[in-house]
Amino acid sequence: MKAVEPYGYSGIAMLLQETEELRQFFGDSGRAVLGWPAPTPSLRHGKTFLAQSRALAREFTRLKVSLVHCSDFKAAFHAALAGRLARVPVICHIRNRYDSLIWRDRLFVRPITHFAFVSRDTWKHFAHPVPASRGTVVYDGIDPPPPRPAPLLEEDRRAIRTELGLPHSAQVVGMLARVAPQKDYDTLVLAAARVVQTHPNVRFVVLGDRSANEVTRKHDAYVQQLIQKSGLSDYFLFTGYRADALRSLAAFDISVLSTHFEGLPLALLESMAQAKPVVATAVDGIPEVIDQGVNGFLTAHGDAEGMAARLIELIQSPSLGERLGQAARQTVLKDFTAEKFARSVADLYARFVK
């Protein structure tokens, strides 16, 4: 919503599953927000779904909505029909892997006018066939921080490490990610065990939420148990959610992303923008960002040995890490800025809103 405002578009956040946290989030950002019960797609109760969709369509008309942009597949699943009943185009953003869909789900997304995919791979493996005329790749982007002199970077590094209780002399491998089943902590822990054998001065830091809901808390307990059984409790630090996560990246020497699936992870772009050498699992859209050995390292899914080898290589060669990190930052500056993302979305809107 913020990205396209300079291009003349104003938005209303319609919360189909309203929570106080979401309402406050949009309200604090100064954006209009409206709660509305989500139509429930159903073949058995088709009349009810149609009535609910018509009611939402009338609300779109009352608000003079020119285009409905569904933030993800689930939003489109509930709201696409309402958008088409209001006779406005419906764009659905696909931000993660959907390689299998039951026929009913495919039926309820047919009203979607156009799909915006976060990566080429996400489009390629989307279970619902989307021809070139109905799909566009829109890469996410961020605002890279301005360059800072080396003395100030070192000052930040020492300050964050002091706050986190990390040794200033340690080699810190950090992961910017929530604790969730989507992230491949099993492989990360196995890789960490191999790294620690040769470099006992290393520390692994995870910046991200670990208690947002029951699924998160349950998975966090599993990961902590895994680390304890591996004898690595002294080598891992989980900070939990930090509002200053991007500032805290200063503590990292190396950034790692061990994951099962991703669309196009912003956490990866944020690390790269701060010139951190990155090691990431080669899944989904990640290889569209990382050029192997040029601006980072890729490892195969579940390959703990390969991940450990790349981490050890970077620990042993700071000059290599410096080169990869600087190349990573240039990649973000060239291809993955918030400005470029905004232009892409505005151009997409312009194709449907006259």
C-alpha positions as CSV (number, residue, x, y, z in Angstrom):
1,M,0.0,0.0,0.0
2,K,2.8,2.4,0.9
3,A,4.8,1.4,-2.1
4,V,2.2,2.5,-4.7
5,E,1.0,5.7,-3.1
6,P,3.6,7.9,-5.0
7,Y,2.0,6.5,-8.2
8,G,-1.4,7.8,-7.3
9,Y,-3.0,4.7,-5.7
10,S,-4.6,4.8,-2.3
11,G,-5.5,1.6,-0.5
12,I,-7.9,0.2,2.1
13,A,-6.8,-2.8,4.1
14,M,-9.8,-5.2,4.3
15,L,-9.3,-7.7,7.0
16,L,-11.2,-10.9,6.3
17,Q,-10.0,-12.4,9.5
18,E,-9.8,-9.4,11.9
19,T,-7.5,-9.3,14.9
20,E,-6.7,-6.4,17.2
21,E,-3.1,-6.7,16.3
22,L,-3.8,-6.4,12.5
23,R,-6.2,-3.5,13.0
24,Q,-3.6,-1.7,15.2
25,F,-0.8,-2.4,12.7
26,F,-2.6,-0.8,9.8
27,G,-4.1,2.0,12.0
28,D,-0.6,2.9,13.3
29,S,0.7,3.2,9.8
30,G,-2.1,5.7,8.9
31,R,-3.9,3.4,6.4
32,A,-7.6,3.0,6.2
33,V,-8.7,-0.4,7.6
34,L,-12.0,-2.2,7.4
35,G,-13.0,-5.5,9.1
36,W,-15.3,-7.8,7.0
37,P,-16.3,-11.4,7.6
38,A,-14.6,-13.6,5.0
39,P,-17.0,-15.4,2.6
40,T,-16.6,-19.2,3.2
41,P,-16.1,-21.0,-0.1
42,S,-18.3,-24.1,-0.2
43,L,-20.0,-26.2,-2.9
44,R,-22.4,-27.8,-0.4
45,H,-23.4,-24.3,0.9
46,G,-23.0,-22.6,-2.4
47,K,-26.0,-20.2,-1.9
48,T,-24.6,-19.0,1.3
49,F,-21.1,-18.4,-0.2
50,L,-22.7,-16.5,-3.1
51,A,-24.7,-14.4,-0.8
52,Q,-21.7,-13.6,1.3
53,S,-19.7,-12.8,-1.8
54,R,-22.4,-10.5,-3.1
55,A,-22.5,-8.6,0.2
56,L,-18.7,-8.1,0.0
57,A,-19.0,-7.0,-3.6
58,R,-21.6,-4.4,-2.6
59,E,-19.1,-3.1,0.0
60,F,-16.4,-2.9,-2.7
61,T,-18.8,-0.9,-4.9
62,R,-19.7,1.4,-2.0
63,L,-16.1,2.1,-1.3
64,K,-15.5,2.7,-5.0
65,V,-12.8,0.0,-5.2
66,S,-11.1,-0.1,-8.6
67,L,-9.0,-3.2,-8.0
68,V,-8.8,-5.9,-5.4
69,H,-5.2,-7.0,-4.5
70,C,-5.3,-10.2,-2.5
71,S,-2.2,-10.5,-0.3
72,D,-1.9,-14.2,-0.7
73,F,-3.6,-17.3,-2.0
74,K,-5.9,-17.7,1.0
75,A,-7.2,-14.2,0.7
76,A,-8.0,-14.8,-2.9
77,F,-9.7,-18.1,-2.0
78,H,-12.2,-16.1,0.0
79,A,-12.5,-12.8,-1.8
80,A,-11.9,-13.4,-5.5
81,L,-15.5,-14.1,-6.4
82,A,-16.6,-10.9,-4.6
83,G,-14.2,-8.9,-6.6
84,R,-15.4,-10.2,-9.9
85,L,-19.1,-9.8,-8.8
86,A,-18.2,-6.1,-8.2
87,R,-16.8,-6.1,-11.7
88,V,-13.3,-5.0,-10.7
89,P,-10.0,-6.9,-11.5
90,V,-8.7,-9.2,-8.9
91,I,-4.9,-9.7,-8.5
92,C,-3.6,-12.5,-6.3
93,H,-0.1,-12.4,-4.9
94,I,1.5,-15.8,-4.6
95,R,4.3,-15.5,-2.1
96,N,5.1,-19.2,-1.3
97,R,5.0,-22.6,-2.7
98,Y,1.7,-24.1,-3.7
99,D,2.7,-27.3,-5.6
100,S,-0.5,-29.2,-4.9
101,L,-4.1,-27.9,-4.8
102,I,-7.3,-30.0,-4.7
103,W,-9.8,-29.4,-7.5
104,R,-12.1,-27.5,-5.2
105,D,-9.4,-24.9,-4.4
106,R,-8.7,-24.5,-8.1
107,L,-12.4,-23.9,-8.7
108,F,-12.7,-21.1,-6.2
109,V,-9.6,-19.2,-7.6
110,R,-10.9,-19.2,-11.2
111,P,-12.3,-15.7,-10.8
112,I,-8.8,-14.3,-10.2
113,T,-7.9,-11.9,-13.1
114,H,-4.1,-12.0,-12.7
115,F,-1.4,-13.6,-10.6
116,A,1.6,-11.8,-9.2
117,F,4.3,-14.4,-8.4
118,V,7.2,-13.6,-6.0
119,S,9.6,-15.6,-8.1
120,R,9.8,-17.5,-11.4
121,D,10.1,-20.8,-9.6
122,T,7.0,-20.0,-7.5
123,W,5.1,-19.6,-10.8
124,K,6.7,-22.6,-12.4
125,H,5.6,-24.9,-9.6
126,F,2.2,-23.4,-8.9
127,A,-0.4,-26.2,-9.0
128,H,-3.0,-24.1,-10.9
129,P,-1.9,-23.6,-14.5
130,V,-1.3,-19.9,-15.2
131,P,-0.5,-18.8,-18.8
132,A,1.8,-15.9,-19.5
133,S,-1.1,-13.6,-20.2
134,R,-2.4,-14.1,-16.6
135,G,0.8,-14.0,-14.6
136,T,3.7,-11.6,-13.8
137,V,6.8,-12.1,-11.6
138,V,7.0,-9.2,-9.1
139,Y,10.2,-9.5,-7.0
140,D,10.0,-8.1,-3.5
141,G,12.3,-5.3,-2.6
142,I,13.7,-3.5,0.5
143,D,15.2,-0.2,1.3
144,P,19.0,-0.9,1.6
145,P,20.7,1.0,4.4
146,P,23.2,3.6,3.4
147,P,26.9,2.6,3.4
148,R,28.7,3.2,6.7
149,P,32.4,3.7,7.5
150,A,34.2,0.6,8.8
151,P,34.8,2.1,12.3
152,L,31.1,2.7,12.8
153,L,30.2,-0.8,11.6
154,E,32.7,-2.2,14.1
155,E,31.2,0.0,16.8
156,D,27.7,-1.4,16.0
157,R,29.0,-4.9,15.9
158,R,30.5,-4.6,19.4
159,A,27.5,-2.9,20.8
160,I,25.0,-5.6,19.6
161,R,27.3,-8.4,20.8
162,T,27.5,-6.8,24.2
163,E,23.7,-6.6,24.4
164,L,23.3,-10.2,23.4
165,G,26.1,-11.4,25.6
166,L,28.2,-12.7,22.7
167,P,32.0,-12.9,22.9
168,H,33.5,-10.1,20.8
169,S,36.1,-12.6,19.4
170,A,33.6,-15.2,18.3
171,Q,32.7,-16.0,14.7
172,V,28.9,-15.4,14.6
173,V,26.8,-17.2,12.2
174,G,23.3,-15.7,12.3
175,M,19.9,-16.7,10.9
176,L,17.2,-14.1,10.6
177,A,14.0,-16.2,10.8
178,R,11.2,-17.1,13.0
179,V,11.2,-20.5,14.7
180,A,8.7,-22.5,12.5
181,P,8.5,-25.8,10.8
182,Q,9.1,-24.1,7.4
183,K,12.6,-23.4,8.5
184,D,15.0,-26.3,8.3
185,Y,16.5,-26.3,11.8
186,D,17.4,-30.0,11.6
187,T,19.9,-29.3,8.9
188,L,21.2,-26.2,10.6
189,V,21.9,-28.0,13.8
190,L,23.6,-30.9,12.0
191,A,25.7,-28.4,10.1
192,A,26.5,-26.5,13.3
193,A,27.8,-29.6,15.0
194,R,30.3,-30.1,12.1
195,V,31.4,-26.5,12.2
196,V,31.9,-26.5,16.0
197,Q,34.3,-29.5,15.7
198,T,36.8,-27.4,13.7
199,H,35.9,-23.9,15.0
200,P,34.8,-24.1,18.6
201,N,34.8,-20.3,18.8
202,V,31.7,-20.0,16.6
203,R,28.3,-19.0,17.8
204,F,25.0,-19.5,16.1
205,V,22.4,-16.7,16.7
206,V,18.7,-16.9,15.6
207,L,16.9,-13.6,15.3
208,G,13.2,-14.2,15.2
209,D,9.9,-14.9,16.9
210,R,9.6,-18.2,18.9
211,S,6.4,-17.7,20.8
212,A,3.7,-16.1,18.6
213,N,1.3,-19.1,18.6
214,E,1.1,-22.7,19.7
215,V,2.7,-24.1,16.5
216,T,5.6,-21.8,17.0
217,R,6.0,-22.6,20.7
218,K,5.8,-26.4,20.0
219,H,8.4,-26.2,17.3
220,D,10.7,-24.1,19.4
221,A,10.6,-26.8,22.1
222,Y,11.5,-29.4,19.5
223,V,14.4,-27.3,18.2
224,Q,15.7,-26.6,21.7
225,Q,15.6,-30.3,22.5
226,L,17.4,-31.1,19.3
227,I,20.2,-28.6,20.1
228,Q,20.5,-30.0,23.7
229,K,20.7,-33.6,22.4
230,S,23.4,-32.5,20.0
231,G,25.5,-31.0,22.8
232,L,25.3,-27.5,21.2
233,S,23.4,-25.5,23.9
234,D,26.4,-23.4,24.6
235,Y,26.8,-22.5,20.9
236,F,23.2,-21.4,20.1
237,L,21.4,-18.2,21.1
238,F,17.8,-17.5,20.3
239,T,16.9,-13.8,20.8
240,G,13.1,-14.1,20.1
241,Y,11.4,-11.3,18.4
242,R,13.4,-8.0,18.3
243,A,11.9,-4.8,16.9
244,D,15.5,-3.9,16.0
245,A,16.3,-7.1,14.1
246,L,17.9,-5.2,11.1
247,R,20.1,-3.3,13.5
248,S,21.0,-6.6,15.2
249,L,22.3,-8.0,11.9
250,A,25.5,-6.0,12.7
251,A,26.5,-8.8,15.1
252,F,26.7,-11.4,12.3
253,D,29.9,-12.3,10.5
254,I,28.0,-14.7,8.2
255,S,24.2,-15.0,7.5
256,V,22.7,-18.4,6.9
257,L,19.2,-19.4,5.8
258,S,18.4,-23.1,6.3
259,T,14.8,-23.7,5.0
260,H,12.5,-26.2,3.5
261,F,10.7,-23.7,1.2
262,E,10.5,-20.0,0.4
263,G,9.0,-17.7,-2.1
264,L,11.6,-15.0,-2.1
265,P,12.8,-14.4,1.5
266,L,13.1,-10.8,2.6
267,A,15.4,-11.9,5.4
268,L,17.9,-13.0,2.8
269,L,17.7,-9.6,1.0
270,E,18.1,-7.8,4.3
271,S,21.3,-9.7,5.1
272,M,22.7,-9.1,1.6
273,A,21.9,-5.4,1.8
274,Q,24.2,-5.2,4.8
275,A,26.9,-6.9,2.9
276,K,26.8,-10.1,4.9
277,P,28.1,-13.2,3.1
278,V,25.2,-15.6,2.9
279,V,24.8,-19.4,2.8
280,A,21.2,-20.4,1.8
281,T,19.3,-23.5,0.9
282,A,18.8,-23.7,-2.9
283,V,14.9,-23.9,-2.9
284,D,12.2,-22.0,-4.8
285,G,13.2,-18.4,-5.5
286,I,16.5,-18.3,-3.6
287,P,18.6,-19.3,-6.6
288,E,17.1,-16.3,-8.5
289,V,18.9,-14.1,-5.9
290,I,22.1,-16.0,-5.2
291,D,24.6,-16.6,-8.0
292,Q,26.7,-19.4,-6.6
293,G,30.2,-18.2,-5.6
294,V,29.5,-14.7,-6.9
295,N,27.3,-13.1,-4.3
296,G,26.8,-16.0,-1.9
297,F,26.7,-19.8,-1.5
298,L,23.8,-22.2,-2.2
299,T,23.5,-25.6,-0.7
300,A,21.1,-28.4,-1.5
301,H,18.0,-29.0,0.5
302,G,18.9,-31.0,3.6
303,D,22.6,-31.0,2.9
304,A,24.1,-30.5,6.3
305,E,27.6,-31.4,5.2
306,G,27.5,-29.0,2.3
307,M,26.2,-26.2,4.5
308,A,28.9,-26.8,7.1
309,A,31.6,-26.8,4.4
310,R,30.5,-23.5,3.1
311,L,30.3,-22.0,6.6
312,I,33.8,-23.3,7.4
313,E,35.1,-21.9,4.1
314,L,33.8,-18.4,5.0
315,I,35.1,-18.6,8.6
316,Q,38.5,-19.5,7.3
317,S,38.6,-16.8,4.6
318,P,37.4,-13.4,5.8
319,S,38.5,-11.9,2.4
320,L,36.2,-14.3,0.6
321,G,33.3,-13.3,2.9
322,E,34.1,-9.6,2.2
323,R,34.0,-10.1,-1.5
324,L,30.8,-12.1,-1.5
325,G,29.1,-9.6,0.9
326,Q,29.9,-6.6,-1.2
327,A,28.6,-8.4,-4.3
328,A,25.5,-9.4,-2.4
329,R,24.8,-5.7,-1.5
330,Q,25.2,-4.7,-5.1
331,T,22.7,-7.3,-6.2
332,V,20.1,-5.8,-3.9
333,L,20.9,-2.3,-5.0
334,K,20.5,-3.3,-8.6
335,D,17.6,-5.7,-8.6
336,F,15.7,-5.8,-5.3
337,T,15.0,-2.3,-4.0
338,A,11.7,-1.1,-2.6
339,E,11.6,1.5,-5.4
340,K,11.9,-1.2,-8.1
341,F,9.2,-3.3,-6.4
342,A,6.9,-0.2,-6.2
343,R,7.3,0.5,-9.9
344,S,6.6,-3.2,-10.8
345,V,3.3,-3.2,-8.7
346,A,2.3,0.2,-10.1
347,D,2.9,-0.9,-13.6
348,L,0.8,-4.0,-13.0
349,Y,-2.0,-2.0,-11.6
350,A,-1.9,0.3,-14.6
351,R,-2.7,-2.6,-16.9
352,F,-6.1,-3.1,-15.2
353,V,-7.0,0.3,-13.8
354,K,-7.7,3.0,-16.4
